[in-house]
Amino acid sequence: MSGVSIKINDQEAIAKLSDMLKRFDDLTPVLQEIGEIVRSSVERNFAAGGRPKWPQSNRVKESGGQTLSDTARLKRSFSVSVGTDSVTVGTNVVYAGVQQFGAKKGSFGTVTFAVKAHERKGRPVVAHKRTAALPWGDIPARPFLMIQHEDETEIKAALEAFFLEGLRR
């Protein structure tokens, strides 16, 4: 079986292909757009109280409000970091991982702390040390850093537009 060889003598076609290849060397513009799509999806996850809905926190059960939105620190902390071939959407909030994935009571070990002398129900309590599990109760997973089906559609459209723009040049 013999191989087939194609030689392109069209300088315009060669230049267009060369431009396309250069476009693939730096995906920063489309990755920035994808990062913003994901960050925006995370914002919508918070606004909806989870997609799917998160289990209510004890704070919400006791005093109202919205789960994961007491101070709004977490939901306002997301940033997008883009390179030529990667994009990262994330947060620097320390407790984000526990909220995203959940944690079982005691999964972080224990802590021992000193209890000062005090009165309890009119009776004196002597100073002592107490050990408690960390966390002190189960924390259910409340996934917020996730994309939805409509985000996938938007990401595909952004990629398609980026690549088609390269063909139009």
Contacts in CASP RR format, 6 or more apart in sequence:
PFRMAT RR
TARGET T0000
AUTHOR 0000-0000-0000
METHOD contacts of the structure
MODEL  1
MSGVSIKINDQEAIAKLSDMLKRFDDLTPVLQEIGEIVRSSVERNFAAGG
RPKWPQSNRVKESGGQTLSDTARLKRSFSVSVGTDSVTVGTNVVYAGVQQ
FGAKKGSFGTVTFAVKAHERKGRPVVAHKRTAALPWGDIPARPFLMIQHE
DETEIKAALEAFFLEGLRR
8 14 0 8 1.000
8 17 0 8 1.000
16 167 0 8 1.000
16 169 0 8 1.000
19 166 0 8 1.000
19 169 0 8 1.000
20 166 0 8 1.000
20 167 0 8 1.000
23 162 0 8 1.000
23 163 0 8 1.000
23 166 0 8 1.000
25 84 0 8 1.000
26 84 0 8 1.000
27 83 0 8 1.000
27 84 0 8 1.000
27 85 0 8 1.000
27 162 0 8 1.000
28 82 0 8 1.000
28 83 0 8 1.000
28 84 0 8 1.000
29 162 0 8 1.000
30 158 0 8 1.000
30 159 0 8 1.000
30 161 0 8 1.000
30 162 0 8 1.000
31 82 0 8 1.000
31 83 0 8 1.000
31 85 0 8 1.000
31 86 0 8 1.000
31 87 0 8 1.000
32 80 0 8 1.000
32 82 0 8 1.000
32 87 0 8 1.000
33 158 0 8 1.000
33 162 0 8 1.000
34 87 0 8 1.000
34 155 0 8 1.000
34 158 0 8 1.000
34 159 0 8 1.000
35 80 0 8 1.000
35 82 0 8 1.000
35 87 0 8 1.000
35 89 0 8 1.000
36 80 0 8 1.000
37 147 0 8 1.000
37 151 0 8 1.000
37 154 0 8 1.000
37 155 0 8 1.000
37 158 0 8 1.000
38 80 0 8 1.000
38 87 0 8 1.000
38 89 0 8 1.000
38 147 0 8 1.000
38 151 0 8 1.000
38 155 0 8 1.000
39 78 0 8 1.000
39 79 0 8 1.000
39 80 0 8 1.000
39 89 0 8 1.000
41 146 0 8 1.000
41 147 0 8 1.000
41 148 0 8 1.000
41 151 0 8 1.000
42 75 0 8 1.000
42 78 0 8 1.000
42 89 0 8 1.000
42 144 0 8 1.000
42 145 0 8 1.000
42 146 0 8 1.000
43 75 0 8 1.000
43 78 0 8 1.000
44 51 0 8 1.000
44 148 0 8 1.000
45 51 0 8 1.000
45 143 0 8 1.000
45 144 0 8 1.000
45 145 0 8 1.000
45 146 0 8 1.000
46 68 0 8 1.000
46 69 0 8 1.000
46 75 0 8 1.000
46 144 0 8 1.000
49 66 0 8 1.000
49 67 0 8 1.000
49 68 0 8 1.000
49 69 0 8 1.000
50 142 0 8 1.000
50 143 0 8 1.000
50 144 0 8 1.000
51 146 0 8 1.000
51 148 0 8 1.000
54 67 0 8 1.000
54 68 0 8 1.000
54 140 0 8 1.000
54 142 0 8 1.000
54 143 0 8 1.000
54 144 0 8 1.000
55 67 0 8 1.000
55 140 0 8 1.000
55 142 0 8 1.000
56 67 0 8 1.000
57 67 0 8 1.000
57 68 0 8 1.000
59 65 0 8 1.000
59 67 0 8 1.000
59 70 0 8 1.000
60 66 0 8 1.000
60 67 0 8 1.000
67 142 0 8 1.000
68 74 0 8 1.000
68 75 0 8 1.000
68 99 0 8 1.000
68 142 0 8 1.000
68 144 0 8 1.000
69 75 0 8 1.000
73 93 0 8 1.000
74 91 0 8 1.000
74 93 0 8 1.000
74 95 0 8 1.000
74 96 0 8 1.000
74 99 0 8 1.000
74 144 0 8 1.000
75 144 0 8 1.000
77 91 0 8 1.000
77 92 0 8 1.000
77 93 0 8 1.000
77 96 0 8 1.000
78 89 0 8 1.000
78 90 0 8 1.000
78 91 0 8 1.000
78 145 0 8 1.000
79 89 0 8 1.000
79 90 0 8 1.000
79 91 0 8 1.000
80 87 0 8 1.000
80 88 0 8 1.000
80 89 0 8 1.000
80 90 0 8 1.000
81 87 0 8 1.000
81 88 0 8 1.000
81 89 0 8 1.000
81 90 0 8 1.000
82 88 0 8 1.000
89 145 0 8 1.000
90 96 0 8 1.000
90 145 0 8 1.000
91 145 0 8 1.000
96 145 0 8 1.000
98 135 0 8 1.000
98 139 0 8 1.000
99 139 0 8 1.000
99 141 0 8 1.000
99 142 0 8 1.000
99 144 0 8 1.000
100 141 0 8 1.000
100 142 0 8 1.000
100 143 0 8 1.000
100 144 0 8 1.000
100 145 0 8 1.000
101 141 0 8 1.000
101 143 0 8 1.000
102 139 0 8 1.000
102 140 0 8 1.000
102 141 0 8 1.000
102 142 0 8 1.000
103 135 0 8 1.000
103 138 0 8 1.000
103 139 0 8 1.000
104 137 0 8 1.000
104 138 0 8 1.000
105 133 0 8 1.000
105 135 0 8 1.000
105 136 0 8 1.000
105 137 0 8 1.000
105 138 0 8 1.000
106 133 0 8 1.000
106 134 0 8 1.000
106 135 0 8 1.000
106 136 0 8 1.000
106 137 0 8 1.000
107 134 0 8 1.000
107 135 0 8 1.000
108 134 0 8 1.000
108 135 0 8 1.000
109 133 0 8 1.000
109 134 0 8 1.000
110 131 0 8 1.000
110 132 0 8 1.000
110 133 0 8 1.000
110 134 0 8 1.000
111 131 0 8 1.000
111 132 0 8 1.000
111 134 0 8 1.000
112 129 0 8 1.000
112 130 0 8 1.000
112 131 0 8 1.000
113 129 0 8 1.000
113 130 0 8 1.000
113 132 0 8 1.000
114 127 0 8 1.000
114 128 0 8 1.000
114 129 0 8 1.000
114 130 0 8 1.000
115 125 0 8 1.000
115 127 0 8 1.000
115 128 0 8 1.000
115 129 0 8 1.000
115 130 0 8 1.000
116 127 0 8 1.000
117 124 0 8 1.000
117 125 0 8 1.000
117 126 0 8 1.000
117 127 0 8 1.000
118 124 0 8 1.000
118 125 0 8 1.000
119 125 0 8 1.000
147 155 0 8 1.000
END
